[in-house]
Every structure is written in structure tokens, then in C-alpha cells.
Amino acid sequence: MTPVALVALVAFMLSEPYSHLAGAISLDFGGKQGNAAASGITDGTDTSGAFWPGTV
């Protein structure tokens, strides 16, 4: 297996459980009424958390 394929496989395996977990957390926090807002906050927090270490 080439290194690029291996990295792609690892990224796919890490991304999928995170996506499902973020959706479940959003449903727990927001319920049926606030699900979209909770999902946006969850994903926005993740994105900003990935951004800040590169700028510091």
C-alpha cells in the first residue's frame, strides 16, 4: 500500500467516527429545536481549535 493511500485510509477512519459523534452530541445539546445551532457550534469549535495552534 502506498503512503498516500495509507494516509487517506487513516484520515477516512478518523473522520467518520468524529462526524457521527458530532451529530450525536449536537442532538443531545440542542434537541430537535436547536440541532442546527448546536451542530454549527460544535463544528466551529473544532475548526477554530485546528486553526489556533498553527498561528501561535
C-alpha positions in Angstrom: 0.0 0.0 0.0 1.4 3.4 -1.0 2.0 6.0 1.7 -0.7 8.3 0.2 -3.3 5.6 0.2 -2.4 4.7 3.8 -2.7 8.4 4.9 -6.1 8.6 3.1 -7.3 5.4 4.8 -6.3 6.7 8.2 -7.9 10.0 7.6 -11.2 8.4 6.5 -11.2 6.1 9.5 -10.7 9.0 11.9 -13.1 11.4 10.1 -16.2 9.1 10.0 -16.5 8.4 13.8 -15.9 12.0 14.5 -18.7 13.0 12.2 -21.2 10.6 13.8 -20.1 11.6 17.3 -20.5 15.3 16.5 -24.0 14.7 15.2 -25.0 12.7 18.3 -23.6 15.4 20.6 -25.5 18.1 18.7 -28.7 16.2 19.2 -28.0 15.8 22.9 -27.3 19.5 23.4 -29.7 21.1 21.0 -32.6 18.6 20.9 -35.0 18.9 17.9 -35.3 22.6 18.0 -31.6 23.7 18.4 -29.9 20.9 16.5 -28.6 23.1 13.7 -27.2 25.7 16.1 -25.5 23.1 18.3 -24.0 21.4 15.2 -22.6 24.7 13.9 -21.1 25.5 17.3 -19.6 22.0 17.6 -18.0 22.1 14.1 -17.0 25.8 14.5 -15.2 24.9 17.8 -13.4 22.1 16.1 -12.3 24.3 13.2 -11.0 27.1 15.4 -9.2 24.6 17.5 -7.4 23.3 14.5 -6.6 26.9 13.4 -5.0 28.4 16.5 -2.1 26.0 17.0 -0.7 27.0 13.6 -0.9 30.7 14.4 0.8 30.6 17.8 
